[in-house]
Amino acid sequence: MLFQTRGPNSGKLVTVREPGDAGELAVIESLLHGNGIPYVVQHAHVGGLYPGVPFLSSRVMVAEAERDRAETLLSRLSLQIREMSGESE
């Protein structure tokens, strides 16, 4: 979803996730887009060139005003991943 530079969702961008791979990035983008949360991905394709290099990892950012919605949505994803992999807190 194209990030708006004006309107209620504009403002400072904040990082909500740093996905570990392209698959996780695709799921995060799908969730945000499907829920109408504008986002920007920094280094979307660079991380795939050199996997495992921390300073080249991608970052998913949303407007500060959308942070809580995005965090709530993505926290559910994190919980499902932990449950499926057998990890516990």
Secondary structure, DSSP 8 states (H G I E B T S, - for coil): ----SSSTT-S-EEEEE--SSHHHHHHHHHHHHHTT--EEEETTTHHHHSTT-GGG--EEEEEGGGHHHHHHHHHHHHHHHHHHHT---
